[in-house]
Amino acid sequence: MDLADRPSSIRTGEGFETGILEEFLRENIEGLEGAFTVEQFPSGFSNLTYMIRVGRRELVLRMPPHGTKARTAHDMGREYRILRALHPVFPYAPTPFLYTEDTSIMGSPFYVMERIQGIILRKDLPGGLNMGPDKVRRLCENLVDVHLELHSIDYREVGLADFGRPEGYVKRQVEGWSKRYRAARTGDAPGFERVMEWLHHRIPEGPARSSVIHNDYKLDNVVLDPENPLKIIGILDWEMATIGDPLMDLGNSLAYWVERDDPEELQAIRLMPTNIPGALTREELVDRYVEKSGISVDSFDFYYTFGLFRLAVIAQQIYYRYYHGQTSDERFKTLIVAVNNLEKRAMGVIEGYS
């Protein structure tokens, strides 16, 4: 049974004239021969992702949402640069082929990379994929181990010394995401003020370790080998990658991790099959990371709470566009539920229960 992630027809309002794009790609990527077609990957709430077939060859094109003005929020050049730097030393990063800022082609900058064919796990395991508890546990362990591989890369050696500002990274993240939330808050959104205050007063002291961090590392951004679904062969969606504290990266990942016994507010927003028998708990994920990395951390509550808050801000920013009529994508309508549930969960951590 074919379990590979598949594209579908292009969503209303997210199409474009393909003729100019076809001409540009044939001129700038060698070996493109045959019929040219474009489809869209249906998942994701941020950058637009299309699959381009040219004969037997498959490429992936990434571009910002239509109408995007803030270049820093959807910086295609930045995403392309980190893929170019990482792919030679971290083969899970897709091979990038080209990037352009010529807006006459697609209306915005975009880049094109290889397509990594494989299985991507969404909310529930696909019907044809049978994984018992032992295999699920091994997959979770592999997920942690590949994350650690990324964090172990010497970013200076691969030409990314100026890619981020690791000094004061955690403080800037807390302050920056707080500012973003207040700017994007709608009348039906929670205040989050107690959470922001709690985070601000608990920023870890002392120098933090710095590494390449993905900032959206989760199961549905991981590609699995169709012949061996326990093997990770690709990592996608590098738009938020930077140089920073790897514990913040892990905390951001855990914000997506919903366990079988988690309260209702988390179960309602689960996006991946992290609740199936054999899946590691958040505590077990942290323990494995700490043991294998050698990084000491007294409590992970700060990082996990920040991850929950940051995820709420991302959801709120997208919901803001729907609330104000900047997009008609009905998927965005329910994100306010996620924002409220994430605030409830963050307050639960702050008040001392998990």
N, C-alpha and C positions, 0 to 999 in steps of 0.2 A: 504494500500500500504506500502511495506517495504522500508523505507527511510534510513536504517542504512548504515553506511560506510562499503564498501565491499572491500576485497582484490582481486587481480587477479593474473595472471601468473607472474612468476619471470622474471624480465628484463634480457636481454642478458648481460652476463658479471658479473651478481650479484648473480648467483646461487652457490651452494656448495653441497658437498656430505652429504646427510642427515642421513646416517646410524650411524655415530659416534655421531652426535647430538642426535638422537633418543635414543641411548643407555645411553648417559650422562643424559638426562632429565628424563628418566624412573628411573634411579638410584637415582636421587637427588630431585625429586618432587613427593610427595606421591599421590597415587590415579590415576596415568595415565594409563588408560586401553583403548584398542581399536586401530583402524587403525590410523596411523601417516601420516599426510600430511602437506606440507608447501606451503604457498602462500605469495605474497608480496603486501604491501599497496603501491599503485602507486604514491601517492603524496609525497611531501617533496623533498628537495634538499640537505640535509645534511646527517645525520645518516640514515642507512638502517633499515627499519622496516618490519618485517615478521610476518605473522600470522601462528601459529602452531595449528593444530587440532589433538587431541588425543581422538578418540571416539567422545563423545559429548562435550568434554572440549576444550576451546579455550584459547590460550596463545599468548602473543606478545613478540617477540625477537627483541632487539635493538643492533646494532653493528655499528662500524665506516665504512665509505666508503672503499672499497677495495683499498689497496695501501697506506692508510693513514699512515704517519710517525709521525706527531705531536700529541702525545698522549693527550696533554693538550687541543687540539681543539675538541677532540671527546672522552672525558674521561667517559667511561661507568661506572667505579667505583664511580665517583662523582655523576653521575645521579642516580645510584642505592642507594647511601647513602642518598641523600636528600629525595627520595621516602620513604625509611625506616623511616626517622625521621618525615616526614610530615603526612603520611597516618593516623596514630592514632589520629591526631588532625585536620586534613584537609582532609576529606574523598573524595574530588575531585581528590586527588593524587592516581593513581592506586596502588594496592597492589604489591610490588615487591617480587619475589619468590627466585631468586638466581642470583649470579654474579660470573663470573670466569675470571681469567687472563690466563687460560690455552689455549694457541694459537694452540694447536694440534687439537682442536675440530672444530673451525671455522676460524682459521687463525688470529684471533684478540680477544681481550677481548669482552665479551658481557654480557647482563643480560636479564632475562626473568621476565615478570610481567603479571598480569591479563589483560584480554581484557575487556574494558568497552564498551558494545554494545550500540549504540545510533546513533543519527544523527549528522553529521559533515557538516557544511555549507561551500561550496566551492565558486566559483566565483559568481554563481547565485543560487537563491532558487530552489530546486528541484521541478519538475512539480507537484508532489502530495502534496506539503506542502503549504497550504494557510494561509498566515499571513497578516492581515490587519494592518494599521498604528498603532493602539493602541497596538496590540500584539508585533509588531516590537519594539515599544518604550519600552515596559516592558522588552523585552529580552535585549535590550541595557542597561537598568537600572540594570538588574540582572548581566550583564557582569561586570559593574563597581563595584557592591556590592560584588561579589565574589572576585574580585581583591583586594578590601579593606579587605576582610576576610583574604586573604593571608598575606597582609602587617601588619595585626594586631597580627599575631602569635609572641610570644616571642621566638625568635630563640635560646636563651640561654637555656630556659627550655626544648626544644626538642633536645638538644645535638648538636646544630650547631654553638656554639660560635666560633669555629675555622674554620668554613666553608668558610669564606671570610674575607676581610680586609676593614671594613667600613671606617676607618680613611683615608681620602684623596681619597675616591672612585671616585668622579666625575672627579677630575684632572687626575687620572690614566686612566679613561675611555677615556677622550678626547685625551690624549697623546698616549695611546695604540692603539686606533682605527686609529689615524692619521698615526702612524708608520705602521700599517697593510695595510692601503690603499696605501701608497707609495711603499711598498714592492710588492703589488699585481697589481699595475697599469700596464696596457698594452698600447701599442702604440695608440690604438683607444679609450682610456678612458679619461675622462676630468680630469683636474688637481686637482680640489677641494681645491686649496690652500687658496682661499679667505674664504671659509667656515671653514676650519681648523683654520685659523688665528682668525676669528670672534669668534669661540667657545672658543679658548684658552684664549682670552682676556675677556670673559664674564662668566668664571667659577664662580658660586655663592660663596660668602664669608660666613664664619661662619660654625659652625657644622651643618651637615645635619642629619635628622632622618634616622635611619638604620633599615632595616627589611629584611625578606626573599623576594627576588624579582625573578620573573620567567624569565624575559628578552626576552620572545617571546610570550607574552600573547595576543592572538588574536582569532577571531571567529573560524578560522579553526584549532585551537588547543584546542577547547572546544567541549565537547560531550554533546548533548542535549537528554533529555528523550524522547524516541519515543512516549510515551503516553501523554506527555506534553512538547512540544518543547520549551516552555518558561523556563523550568527548566534545569539548568546546573547540570550534574551528573559526569562530569569528566574533567580534564585538562591534556593535553598531552605535550610531548616534553620538558622535563625539563633539557636539556643538557646545557643550558646557565645560569641556576639558580645560585644565589649566595646571599651574604649578601651585601646590598648596599642601595642607596638612592631610595625610592619608587617613587619619582617624575621622576627619570630617567627611571624607569620601565614603568610608564605611558606614558612618551614621546616616548619610543620605540614602545609602542602599537599604539599610534596615528599616527606613521609613516605609518602604514598599512591602516589607516582609510581614505577611499576615499569617499567624499560626492558627492551628485548628481550634485552640481553646481561647482565642482572643475574644474580646467583647464585641457586641453587635455592631458598634459604630465602625470597627475595623473590618468585620466580615462584609459589611455593606459596600466597602470600597476596594475589596480585594481585586487585583488585576492579574494575578499569576497563581499557579497551583502550588503555592508555598505551604498549603495546609494539608497536603496529602500524607498518608502514612510513610514514615521514614524521613520526612523533611526535617532538617535541623531547626532547632529553635533559634531565636535571635541570640540568646545567651551562648548557645553552642557555636554559632557563627563567630561571635566575638572571641570566645575562648580559643577557637582554632586559629583565628587571625593573630591574636596576642601571642600564643605559643610559638607559631611558626615565624612571626616577624621579630620577636624579641622586644617589641614595644610595650612598655609598662603603662597601664592606665588603672587608676584607683576605682573610678566609676565611669560607666559609659552613658549615664543618664543625660549629661550635657549634649553629647554628640547625637544621641538618638532623638532627643527633644528638638535639637536644631534641625535634624533631618525631617521630622514631622512638620515643623514650622515652614521650612523652605518648600516642602512639597505643597503645603497649603497656599503659599504665596504663588507658586507656579499655577496651581489650579485657579486661584483667584484672578490672576492676570489674564488667563484665557477666558474665564467667565466674564470678566469686565468687558471684553470685546463683544460677547454675546449680549450682555445686559444693555449695552449702549448701541446695539444695532450695527456694530462694525463687522459682524459675520452672521450668517443665517444658519450655520452648522448646528443642527439640533443636538449633536453629541455634547456640545458645551453647556447645554441648558442645565444638566444635573450636577455640574461641577460644584455648585454652591453647597450641595449635600456633602461632598467630600471635604470642603473647607470647614464646615461646621463639625463634621465628625473628627477631623484632624485636630481641631482646637480642643475638643472634648478629650481626645486621647493624650494630647500634650499636657493638658491640665492634670490628667490622671497620673502621668509620670511625675510631674512637679509635686503633686500631693502625696507621692510616696508609694503608689501601687503600680503594677505592670499589667 
